[in-house]
């Protein structure tokens, strides 16, 4: 695929997941403040530094490049272009922020321009349904692609 020359898919995927590690940091505080109320804990603010443009470029992308280096060192991937990995990681972090800024509202909105104290949320009516439909379509496409590979391999 020509896109593999311009995008490191492993870096993109790693960077699109890494910002949510920030939520793990705030989980104990959320449960301490909310007790057994899961809805309250889910709405507890947890999108700060790693969900910002600065956090993506200063933390997420370098950590991702470090993980790519480690994967290459231990032979789990064959080759790595660290410049492409960094840019792919920035893209992955930005895609994560686009998804979150259209999903989270209220106290859990994102500080996109951290350290500025302004929170951003572009959630719209039906955004939960839209993201669920997109995830379902992606899962369906993945199943179709994988079943095609399986059929080709069995011939």
OpenMM code with the backbone's topology and positions (N, CA, C; nanometers):
from openmm import Vec3, app, unit

residues = "UNK UNK UNK UNK UNK UNK UNK UNK UNK UNK UNK UNK UNK UNK UNK UNK UNK UNK UNK UNK UNK UNK UNK UNK UNK UNK UNK UNK UNK UNK UNK UNK UNK UNK UNK UNK UNK UNK UNK UNK UNK UNK UNK UNK UNK UNK UNK UNK UNK UNK UNK UNK UNK UNK UNK UNK UNK UNK UNK UNK UNK UNK UNK UNK UNK UNK UNK UNK UNK UNK UNK UNK UNK UNK UNK UNK UNK UNK UNK UNK UNK UNK UNK UNK UNK UNK UNK UNK UNK UNK UNK UNK UNK UNK UNK UNK UNK UNK UNK UNK UNK UNK UNK UNK UNK UNK UNK UNK UNK UNK UNK UNK UNK UNK UNK UNK UNK UNK UNK UNK UNK UNK UNK UNK UNK UNK UNK UNK UNK UNK UNK UNK UNK UNK UNK UNK UNK UNK UNK UNK UNK UNK UNK UNK UNK UNK UNK UNK UNK UNK UNK UNK UNK UNK UNK".split()
positions = [
    Vec3(0.0838, -0.1175, 0.0000),
    Vec3(0.0000, 0.0000, 0.0000),
    Vec3(0.0887, 0.1243, 0.0000),
    Vec3(0.0599, 0.2206, -0.0875),
    Vec3(0.1429, 0.3415, -0.0945),
    Vec3(0.1393, 0.4244, 0.0331),
    Vec3(0.0335, 0.4143, 0.1104),
    Vec3(0.0225, 0.4948, 0.2323),
    Vec3(0.1266, 0.4532, 0.3357),
    Vec3(0.1742, 0.3299, 0.3308),
    Vec3(0.2734, 0.2815, 0.4270),
    Vec3(0.4068, 0.3537, 0.4138),
    Vec3(0.4336, 0.4155, 0.2980),
    Vec3(0.5577, 0.4898, 0.2804),
    Vec3(0.5513, 0.6259, 0.3481),
    Vec3(0.4310, 0.6748, 0.3712),
    Vec3(0.4148, 0.8085, 0.4286),
    Vec3(0.3616, 0.8075, 0.5702),
    Vec3(0.3040, 0.6965, 0.6117),
    Vec3(0.2463, 0.6875, 0.7460),
    Vec3(0.2932, 0.5579, 0.8115),
    Vec3(0.3408, 0.5705, 0.9336),
    Vec3(0.3756, 0.4536, 1.0134),
    Vec3(0.2493, 0.4136, 1.0894),
    Vec3(0.1865, 0.3071, 1.0460),
    Vec3(0.0575, 0.2668, 1.1018),
    Vec3(0.0708, 0.2298, 1.2492),
    Vec3(0.1806, 0.1660, 1.2870),
    Vec3(0.2011, 0.1291, 1.4270),
    Vec3(0.2099, 0.2553, 1.5133),
    Vec3(0.2852, 0.3543, 1.4688),
    Vec3(0.2975, 0.4803, 1.5435),
    Vec3(0.1634, 0.5517, 1.5508),
    Vec3(0.0895, 0.5530, 1.4419),
    Vec3(-0.0418, 0.6170, 1.4397),
    Vec3(-0.1348, 0.5521, 1.5411),
    Vec3(-0.1371, 0.4192, 1.5439),
    Vec3(-0.2248, 0.3488, 1.6372),
    Vec3(-0.1812, 0.3669, 1.7825),
    Vec3(-0.0514, 0.3582, 1.8081),
    Vec3(-0.0026, 0.3797, 1.9447),
    Vec3(-0.0384, 0.5197, 1.9950),
    Vec3(-0.0137, 0.6196, 1.9121),
    Vec3(-0.0393, 0.7578, 1.9529),
    Vec3(-0.1869, 0.7880, 1.9662),
    Vec3(-0.2711, 0.7139, 1.8970),
    Vec3(-0.4144, 0.7386, 1.9108),
    Vec3(-0.4699, 0.6755, 2.0386),
    Vec3(-0.3925, 0.5891, 2.1037),
    Vec3(-0.4359, 0.5264, 2.2286),
    Vec3(-0.3697, 0.5903, 2.3511),
    Vec3(-0.2462, 0.6332, 2.3369),
    Vec3(-0.1695, 0.6848, 2.4508),
    Vec3(-0.2360, 0.7992, 2.5281),
    Vec3(-0.3067, 0.8928, 2.4654),
    Vec3(-0.3679, 1.0003, 2.5461),
    Vec3(-0.4648, 0.9496, 2.6528),
    Vec3(-0.5253, 0.8353, 2.6313),
    Vec3(-0.6203, 0.7851, 2.7304),
    Vec3(-0.5535, 0.7279, 2.8546),
    Vec3(-0.4205, 0.7137, 2.8530),
    Vec3(-0.3510, 0.6747, 2.9756),
    Vec3(-0.3641, 0.7830, 3.0820),
    Vec3(-0.3879, 0.9059, 3.0366),
    Vec3(-0.4107, 1.0165, 3.1292),
    Vec3(-0.5340, 0.9887, 3.2155),
    Vec3(-0.6339, 0.9275, 3.1567),
    Vec3(-0.7552, 0.8934, 3.2315),
    Vec3(-0.7279, 0.7958, 3.3447),
    Vec3(-0.6322, 0.7050, 3.3253),
    Vec3(-0.5966, 0.6103, 3.4317),
    Vec3(-0.5401, 0.6829, 3.5535),
    Vec3(-0.4688, 0.7913, 3.5276),
    Vec3(-0.4120, 0.8700, 3.6358),
    Vec3(-0.5220, 0.9321, 3.7227),
    Vec3(-0.6316, 0.9746, 3.6583),
    Vec3(-0.7392, 1.0420, 3.7305),
    Vec3(-0.8468, 0.9465, 3.7830),
    Vec3(-0.8401, 0.8195, 3.7489),
    Vec3(-0.9428, 0.7241, 3.7915),
    Vec3(-0.9558, 0.7144, 3.9436),
    Vec3(-0.8474, 0.7011, 4.0210),
    Vec3(-0.8641, 0.6941, 4.1672),
    Vec3(-0.9326, 0.8181, 4.2252),
    Vec3(-0.8992, 0.9354, 4.1740),
    Vec3(-0.9627, 1.0582, 4.2223),
    Vec3(-1.1102, 1.0608, 4.1858),
    Vec3(-1.1438, 1.0100, 4.0671),
    Vec3(-1.2833, 1.0076, 4.0241),
    Vec3(-1.3649, 0.9178, 4.1155),
    Vec3(-1.3134, 0.8010, 4.1477),
    Vec3(-1.3884, 0.7106, 4.2350),
    Vec3(-1.3889, 0.7573, 4.3792),
    Vec3(-1.2863, 0.8293, 4.4206),
    Vec3(-1.2865, 0.8860, 4.5553),
    Vec3(-1.3925, 0.9955, 4.5668),
    Vec3(-1.4088, 1.0746, 4.4599),
    Vec3(-1.5060, 1.1834, 4.4619),
    Vec3(-1.6482, 1.1336, 4.4386),
    Vec3(-1.6633, 1.0291, 4.3600),
    Vec3(-1.7974, 0.9853, 4.3183),
    Vec3(-1.8458, 0.8571, 4.3853),
    Vec3(-1.7574, 0.7863, 4.4518),
    Vec3(-1.7978, 0.6602, 4.5130),
    Vec3(-1.8348, 0.5579, 4.4071),
    Vec3(-1.9472, 0.4919, 4.4281),
    Vec3(-1.9899, 0.3856, 4.3361),
    Vec3(-2.0710, 0.4387, 4.2184),
    Vec3(-2.0895, 0.5693, 4.2091),
    Vec3(-2.1673, 0.6279, 4.0997),
    Vec3(-2.0827, 0.6289, 3.9717),
    Vec3(-2.1016, 0.5286, 3.8861),
    Vec3(-2.0203, 0.5135, 3.7651),
    Vec3(-2.0424, 0.6284, 3.6677),
    Vec3(-2.1644, 0.6813, 3.6594),
    Vec3(-2.1917, 0.7927, 3.5677),
    Vec3(-2.1142, 0.9169, 3.6105),
    Vec3(-2.1075, 0.9407, 3.7400),
    Vec3(-2.0315, 1.0542, 3.7922),
    Vec3(-1.8832, 1.0350, 3.7636),
    Vec3(-1.8321, 0.9155, 3.7873),
    Vec3(-1.6900, 0.8876, 3.7643),
    Vec3(-1.6544, 0.9007, 3.6169),
    Vec3(-1.7447, 0.8598, 3.5281),
    Vec3(-1.7185, 0.8710, 3.3843),
    Vec3(-1.7127, 1.0164, 3.3396),
    Vec3(-1.7883, 1.1046, 3.4064),
    Vec3(-1.7906, 1.2468, 3.3703),
    Vec3(-1.6838, 1.3267, 3.4445),
    Vec3(-1.6072, 1.2606, 3.5321),
    Vec3(-1.5033, 1.3293, 3.6084),
    Vec3(-1.3974, 1.3826, 3.5121),
    Vec3(-1.3509, 1.5056, 3.5300),
    Vec3(-1.2525, 1.5624, 3.4367),
    Vec3(-1.1252, 1.4779, 3.4285),
    Vec3(-1.0871, 1.4428, 3.3063),
    Vec3(-0.9673, 1.3609, 3.2878),
    Vec3(-0.8959, 1.3908, 3.1564),
    Vec3(-0.9279, 1.5037, 3.0945),
    Vec3(-0.8679, 1.5374, 2.9651),
    Vec3(-0.7898, 1.6678, 2.9774),
    Vec3(-0.6662, 1.6547, 3.0183),
    Vec3(-0.5834, 1.7732, 3.0383),
    Vec3(-0.4667, 1.7749, 2.9395),
    Vec3(-0.3459, 1.7599, 2.9917),
    Vec3(-0.2226, 1.7815, 2.9158),
    Vec3(-0.2076, 1.6892, 2.7943),
    Vec3(-0.2304, 1.5603, 2.8099),
    Vec3(-0.2098, 1.4681, 2.6981),
    Vec3(-0.3160, 1.4827, 2.5895),
    Vec3(-0.4240, 1.5503, 2.6195),
    Vec3(-0.5296, 1.5761, 2.5215),
    Vec3(-0.5190, 1.7184, 2.4668),
    Vec3(-0.3978, 1.7704, 2.4613),
    Vec3(-0.3756, 1.9051, 2.4072),
    Vec3(-0.2777, 1.8966, 2.2907),
    Vec3(-0.2721, 2.0031, 2.2131),
    Vec3(-0.1772, 2.0078, 2.1014),
    Vec3(-0.0335, 1.9990, 2.1521),
    Vec3(-0.0041, 2.0721, 2.2588),
    Vec3(0.1307, 2.0700, 2.3147),
    Vec3(0.1650, 1.9312, 2.3694),
    Vec3(0.0721, 1.8701, 2.4396),
    Vec3(0.0949, 1.7368, 2.4955),
    Vec3(0.1175, 1.6325, 2.3881),
    Vec3(0.0463, 1.6471, 2.2766),
    Vec3(0.0642, 1.5528, 2.1662),
    Vec3(0.2044, 1.5635, 2.1077),
    Vec3(0.2503, 1.6865, 2.0859),
    Vec3(0.3811, 1.7033, 2.0226),
    Vec3(0.4980, 1.6845, 2.1196),
    Vec3(0.4783, 1.7190, 2.2474),
    Vec3(0.5883, 1.7141, 2.3431),
    Vec3(0.5974, 1.5819, 2.4191),
    Vec3(0.4874, 1.5093, 2.4340),
    Vec3(0.4893, 1.3851, 2.5121),
    Vec3(0.4473, 1.2652, 2.4276),
    Vec3(0.3282, 1.2710, 2.3693),
    Vec3(0.2732, 1.1554, 2.2969),
    Vec3(0.3637, 1.1138, 2.1819),
    Vec3(0.4015, 1.2068, 2.0951),
    Vec3(0.4831, 1.1715, 1.9785),
    Vec3(0.6226, 1.1206, 2.0186),
    Vec3(0.6952, 1.1866, 2.1095),
    Vec3(0.8256, 1.1318, 2.1487),
    Vec3(0.8165, 0.9954, 2.2177),
    Vec3(0.7159, 0.9759, 2.3016),
    Vec3(0.6983, 0.8450, 2.3657),
    Vec3(0.6692, 0.7383, 2.2599),
    Vec3(0.5882, 0.7730, 2.1630),
    Vec3(0.5582, 0.6794, 2.0549),
    Vec3(0.6838, 0.6439, 1.9761),
    Vec3(0.7658, 0.7426, 1.9449),
    Vec3(0.8909, 0.7161, 1.8726),
    Vec3(0.9807, 0.6260, 1.9582),
    Vec3(0.9828, 0.6490, 2.0881),
    Vec3(1.0597, 0.5617, 2.1779),
    Vec3(1.0074, 0.4186, 2.1759),
    Vec3(0.8767, 0.4040, 2.1730),
    Vec3(0.8181, 0.2696, 2.1649),
    Vec3(0.8509, 0.2034, 2.0313),
    Vec3(0.8489, 0.2815, 1.9241),
    Vec3(0.8858, 0.2280, 1.7915),
    Vec3(1.0323, 0.1831, 1.7939),
    Vec3(1.1191, 0.2628, 1.8551),
    Vec3(1.2603, 0.2269, 1.8673),
    Vec3(1.2749, 0.0947, 1.9434),
    Vec3(1.2006, 0.0805, 2.0550),
    Vec3(1.2075, -0.0421, 2.1345),
    Vec3(1.1549, -0.1625, 2.0554),
    Vec3(1.0465, -0.1436, 1.9826),
    Vec3(0.9925, -0.2530, 1.9012),
    Vec3(1.0939, -0.2967, 1.7952),
    Vec3(1.1646, -0.1994, 1.7381),
    Vec3(1.2671, -0.2320, 1.6373),
    Vec3(1.3863, -0.3005, 1.7033),
    Vec3(1.4282, -0.2507, 1.8174),
    Vec3(1.5433, -0.3073, 1.8868),
    Vec3(1.5198, -0.4539, 1.9232),
    Vec3(1.3994, -0.4864, 1.9651),
    Vec3(1.3686, -0.6233, 2.0055),
    Vec3(1.3155, -0.7084, 1.8907),
    Vec3(1.3244, -0.6562, 1.7688),
    Vec3(1.2911, -0.7343, 1.6506),
    Vec3(1.1431, -0.7545, 1.6244),
    Vec3(1.0581, -0.6767, 1.6885),
    Vec3(0.9139, -0.6915, 1.6661),
    Vec3(0.8674, -0.6187, 1.5402),
    Vec3(0.9451, -0.5204, 1.4957),
    Vec3(0.9240, -0.4592, 1.3643),
    Vec3(1.0589, -0.4563, 1.2933),
    Vec3(1.0560, -0.4610, 1.1614),
    Vec3(1.1801, -0.4747, 1.0849),
    Vec3(1.2515, -0.3433, 1.0614),
    Vec3(1.1792, -0.2412, 1.0211),
    Vec3(1.2442, -0.1129, 0.9932),
    Vec3(1.1585, 0.0000, 1.0465),
    Vec3(1.2247, 0.1125, 1.0699),
    Vec3(1.1541, 0.2279, 1.1234),
    Vec3(1.2179, 0.3558, 1.0723),
    Vec3(1.1349, 0.4457, 1.0260),
    Vec3(1.1774, 0.5807, 0.9900),
    Vec3(1.1222, 0.6707, 1.1010),
    Vec3(1.2101, 0.7215, 1.1861),
    Vec3(1.1657, 0.7914, 1.3056),
    Vec3(1.0985, 0.9246, 1.2758),
    Vec3(1.1353, 0.9895, 1.1667),
    Vec3(1.0683, 1.1138, 1.1286),
    Vec3(0.9236, 1.0839, 1.0898),
    Vec3(0.9034, 0.9803, 1.0091),
    Vec3(0.7668, 0.9418, 0.9713),
    Vec3(0.6903, 0.8930, 1.0934),
    Vec3(0.7585, 0.8223, 1.1838),
    Vec3(0.6930, 0.7753, 1.3062),
    Vec3(0.6461, 0.8941, 1.3904),
    Vec3(0.7298, 0.9986, 1.4026),
    Vec3(0.6912, 1.1167, 1.4799),
    Vec3(0.5692, 1.1852, 1.4174),
    Vec3(0.5751, 1.2066, 1.2864),
    Vec3(0.4629, 1.2724, 1.2185),
    Vec3(0.3357, 1.1877, 1.2254),
    Vec3(0.3496, 1.0575, 1.2146),
    Vec3(0.2339, 0.9680, 1.2257),
    Vec3(0.1767, 0.9712, 1.3667),
    Vec3(0.2659, 0.9821, 1.4651),
    Vec3(0.2205, 0.9905, 1.6040),
    Vec3(0.1449, 1.1209, 1.6284),
    Vec3(0.1937, 1.2304, 1.5718),
    Vec3(0.1214, 1.3577, 1.5847),
    Vec3(-0.0165, 1.3443, 1.5204),
    Vec3(-0.0231, 1.2822, 1.4030),
    Vec3(-0.1518, 1.2606, 1.3364),
    Vec3(-0.2428, 1.1741, 1.4230),
    Vec3(-0.1900, 1.0680, 1.4814),
    Vec3(-0.2699, 0.9822, 1.5687),
    Vec3(-0.3236, 1.0571, 1.6893),
    Vec3(-0.2383, 1.1404, 1.7504),
    Vec3(-0.2827, 1.2210, 1.8639),
    Vec3(-0.3897, 1.3216, 1.8243),
    Vec3(-0.3726, 1.3833, 1.7076),
    Vec3(-0.4725, 1.4794, 1.6593),
    Vec3(-0.6057, 1.4100, 1.6294),
    Vec3(-0.5991, 1.2921, 1.5700),
    Vec3(-0.7229, 1.2181, 1.5421),
    Vec3(-0.7935, 1.1813, 1.6726),
    Vec3(-0.7165, 1.1464, 1.7742),
    Vec3(-0.7752, 1.1161, 1.9050),
    Vec3(-0.8438, 1.2402, 1.9620),
    Vec3(-0.7774, 1.3553, 1.9494),
    Vec3(-0.8378, 1.4785, 2.0010),
    Vec3(-0.9638, 1.5166, 1.9244),
    Vec3(-0.9643, 1.4962, 1.7930),
    Vec3(-1.0844, 1.5256, 1.7138),
    Vec3(-1.1999, 1.4386, 1.7607),
    Vec3(-1.1714, 1.3126, 1.7847),
    Vec3(-1.2764, 1.2233, 1.8330),
    Vec3(-1.3257, 1.2675, 1.9704),
    Vec3(-1.2332, 1.2965, 2.0622),
    Vec3(-1.2730, 1.3320, 2.1985),
    Vec3(-1.3425, 1.4670, 2.2072),
    Vec3(-1.3002, 1.5647, 2.1284),
    Vec3(-1.3596, 1.6984, 2.1376),
    Vec3(-1.5035, 1.6987, 2.0850),
    Vec3(-1.5382, 1.6009, 2.0026),
    Vec3(-1.6766, 1.5913, 1.9552),
    Vec3(-1.7581, 1.4941, 2.0392),
    Vec3(-1.6983, 1.4437, 2.1465),
    Vec3(-1.7684, 1.3464, 2.2297),
    Vec3(-1.7856, 1.3933, 2.3743),
    Vec3(-1.6818, 1.4514, 2.4320),
    Vec3(-1.6847, 1.4898, 2.5737),
    Vec3(-1.7375, 1.6312, 2.5920),
    Vec3(-1.8170, 1.6490, 2.6975),
    Vec3(-1.8779, 1.7786, 2.7261),
    Vec3(-1.8575, 1.8154, 2.8727),
    Vec3(-1.9009, 1.9341, 2.9084),
    Vec3(-1.9013, 1.9785, 3.0473),
    Vec3(-1.7632, 1.9826, 3.1097),
    Vec3(-1.7548, 1.9322, 3.2332),
    Vec3(-1.6279, 1.9354, 3.3063),
    Vec3(-1.5233, 1.8452, 3.2421),
    Vec3(-1.5655, 1.7514, 3.1574),
    Vec3(-1.4730, 1.6579, 3.0936),
    Vec3(-1.4312, 1.7030, 2.9535),
    Vec3(-1.4646, 1.8273, 2.9179),
    Vec3(-1.4230, 1.8809, 2.7877),
    Vec3(-1.2703, 1.8937, 2.7854),
    Vec3(-1.2138, 1.9110, 2.6671),
    Vec3(-1.0690, 1.9083, 2.6497),
    Vec3(-1.0058, 2.0469, 2.6630),
    Vec3(-0.8852, 2.0476, 2.7161),
    Vec3(-0.8013, 2.1679, 2.7186),
    Vec3(-0.7099, 2.1604, 2.5968),
    Vec3(-0.7622, 2.1841, 2.4780),
    Vec3(-0.6866, 2.1682, 2.3540),
    Vec3(-0.5627, 2.2567, 2.3474),
    Vec3(-0.5732, 2.3764, 2.4029),
    Vec3(-0.4628, 2.4719, 2.3967),
    Vec3(-0.3939, 2.4858, 2.5327),
    Vec3(-0.3812, 2.3729, 2.6047),
    Vec3(-0.3150, 2.3741, 2.7333),
    Vec3(-0.1823, 2.4447, 2.7186),
    Vec3(-0.1428, 2.5335, 2.8037),
    Vec3(-0.1841, 2.5625, 2.9398),
    Vec3(-0.2945, 2.6675, 2.9531),
    Vec3(-0.3513, 2.7138, 2.8419),
    Vec3(-0.4633, 2.8066, 2.8532),
    Vec3(-0.5790, 2.7376, 2.9245),
    Vec3(-0.6509, 2.8072, 3.0119),
    Vec3(-0.7540, 2.7431, 3.0938),
    Vec3(-0.8884, 2.7214, 3.0234),
    Vec3(-0.8951, 2.7393, 2.8949),
    Vec3(-1.0220, 2.7260, 2.8229),
    Vec3(-1.0448, 2.5814, 2.7815),
    Vec3(-1.1651, 2.5329, 2.8094),
    Vec3(-1.2023, 2.3974, 2.7679),
    Vec3(-1.2820, 2.4048, 2.6387),
    Vec3(-1.2625, 2.3039, 2.5530),
    Vec3(-1.3318, 2.3004, 2.4247),
    Vec3(-1.4132, 2.1731, 2.4133),
    Vec3(-1.5339, 2.1884, 2.3594),
    Vec3(-1.6194, 2.0744, 2.3295),
    Vec3(-1.7036, 2.1107, 2.2084),
    Vec3(-1.6962, 2.0274, 2.1076),
    Vec3(-1.7763, 2.0468, 1.9874),
    Vec3(-1.8743, 1.9318, 1.9717),
    Vec3(-1.9172, 1.8785, 2.0855),
    Vec3(-2.0129, 1.7681, 2.0833),
    Vec3(-2.1441, 1.8193, 2.0247),
    Vec3(-2.2101, 1.7343, 1.9521),
    Vec3(-2.3363, 1.7706, 1.8896),
    Vec3(-2.4402, 1.6649, 1.9231),
    Vec3(-2.5628, 1.7010, 1.9050),
    Vec3(-2.6707, 1.6069, 1.9327),
    Vec3(-2.6543, 1.4844, 1.8434),
    Vec3(-2.6438, 1.3703, 1.9050),
    Vec3(-2.6262, 1.2472, 1.8291),
    Vec3(-2.4810, 1.2099, 1.8062),
    Vec3(-2.3860, 1.2824, 1.8703),
    Vec3(-2.2449, 1.2506, 1.8471),
    Vec3(-2.2096, 1.1112, 1.8991),
    Vec3(-2.2724, 1.0691, 2.0086),
    Vec3(-2.2471, 0.9336, 2.0595),
    Vec3(-2.2927, 0.8302, 1.9573),
    Vec3(-2.4089, 0.8528, 1.8990),
    Vec3(-2.4601, 0.7615, 1.7973),
    Vec3(-2.3709, 0.7626, 1.6734),
    Vec3(-2.3231, 0.8805, 1.6339),
    Vec3(-2.2371, 0.8904, 1.5155),
    Vec3(-2.1063, 0.8144, 1.5362),
    Vec3(-2.0432, 0.8288, 1.6542),
    Vec3(-1.9182, 0.7578, 1.6800),
    Vec3(-1.9410, 0.6078, 1.6914),
    Vec3(-2.0535, 0.5674, 1.7478),
    Vec3(-2.0851, 0.4242, 1.7555),
    Vec3(-2.1061, 0.3668, 1.6161),
    Vec3(-2.1745, 0.4407, 1.5304),
    Vec3(-2.1964, 0.3950, 1.3925),
    Vec3(-2.0642, 0.3860, 1.3172),
    Vec3(-1.9774, 0.4843, 1.3369),
    Vec3(-1.8469, 0.4817, 1.2704),
    Vec3(-1.7644, 0.3625, 1.3183),
    Vec3(-1.7665, 0.3359, 1.4476),
    Vec3(-1.6939, 0.2199, 1.5013),
    Vec3(-1.7510, 0.0905, 1.4451),
    Vec3(-1.8820, 0.0820, 1.4372),
    Vec3(-1.9452, -0.0370, 1.3799),
    Vec3(-1.9092, -0.0554, 1.2333),
    Vec3(-1.9075, 0.0539, 1.1577),
    Vec3(-1.8705, 0.0459, 1.0161),
    Vec3(-1.7248, 0.0028, 1.0014),
    Vec3(-1.6379, 0.0536, 1.0870),
    Vec3(-1.4976, 0.0138, 1.0830),
    Vec3(-1.4790, -0.1329, 1.1168),
    Vec3(-1.5520, -0.1810, 1.2161),
    Vec3(-1.5453, -0.3222, 1.2520),
    Vec3(-1.5966, -0.4093, 1.1383),
    Vec3(-1.7056, -0.3667, 1.0762),
    Vec3(-1.7615, -0.4402, 0.9628),
    Vec3(-1.6612, -0.4450, 0.8471),
    Vec3(-1.5965, -0.3315, 0.8169),
    Vec3(-1.4970, -0.3276, 0.7091),
    Vec3(-1.3786, -0.4167, 0.7420),
    Vec3(-1.3350, -0.4163, 0.8672),
    Vec3(-1.2236, -0.5017, 0.9086),
    Vec3(-1.2588, -0.6491, 0.8903),
    Vec3(-1.3789, -0.6859, 0.9309),
    Vec3(-1.4220, -0.8257, 0.9159),
    Vec3(-1.4255, -0.8643, 0.7689),
    Vec3(-1.4774, -0.7763, 0.6844),
    Vec3(-1.4806, -0.8053, 0.5404),
    Vec3(-1.3399, -0.8216, 0.4833),
    Vec3(-1.2495, -0.7320, 0.5201),
    Vec3(-1.1123, -0.7404, 0.4702),
    Vec3(-1.0436, -0.8678, 0.5178),
    Vec3(-1.0609, -0.9016, 0.6436),
    Vec3(-0.9969, -1.0212, 0.6973),
    Vec3(-1.0573, -1.1484, 0.6393),
    Vec3(-1.1870, -1.1496, 0.6159),
    Vec3(-1.2487, -1.2695, 0.5569),
    Vec3(-1.2014, -1.2889, 0.4130),
    Vec3(-1.1755, -1.1783, 0.3416),
    Vec3(-1.1203, -1.1879, 0.2065),
    Vec3(-0.9803, -1.2465, 0.2079),
    Vec3(-0.8987, -1.2081, 0.3060),
    Vec3(-0.7629, -1.2630, 0.3186),
    Vec3(-0.7696, -1.4117, 0.3508),
    Vec3(-0.8640, -1.4494, 0.4360),
    Vec3(-0.8788, -1.5896, 0.4740),
    Vec3(-0.9190, -1.6749, 0.3541),
    Vec3(-1.0119, -1.6245, 0.2750),
    Vec3(-1.0545, -1.6992, 0.1559),
    Vec3(-0.9406, -1.7149, 0.0572),
    Vec3(-0.8615, -1.6091, 0.0363),
    Vec3(-0.7478, -1.6159, -0.0561),
    Vec3(-0.6420, -1.7151, -0.0057),
    Vec3(-0.6186, -1.7161, 0.1238),
    Vec3(-0.5174, -1.8045, 0.1815),
    Vec3(-0.5585, -1.9516, 0.1745),
    Vec3(-0.6897, -1.9775, 0.1802),
    Vec3(-0.7365, -2.1161, 0.1797),
    Vec3(-0.7396, -2.1756, 0.0388),
    Vec3(-0.7278, -2.0925, -0.0645),
    Vec3(-0.7306, -2.1451, -0.2021),
    Vec3(-0.5999, -2.2028, -0.2447),
] * unit.nanometer
topology = app.Topology()
chain = topology.addChain("A")
for resn in residues:
    res = topology.addResidue(resn, chain)
    for name in ("N", "CA", "C"):
        topology.addAtom(name, app.Element.getBySymbol(name[0]), res)
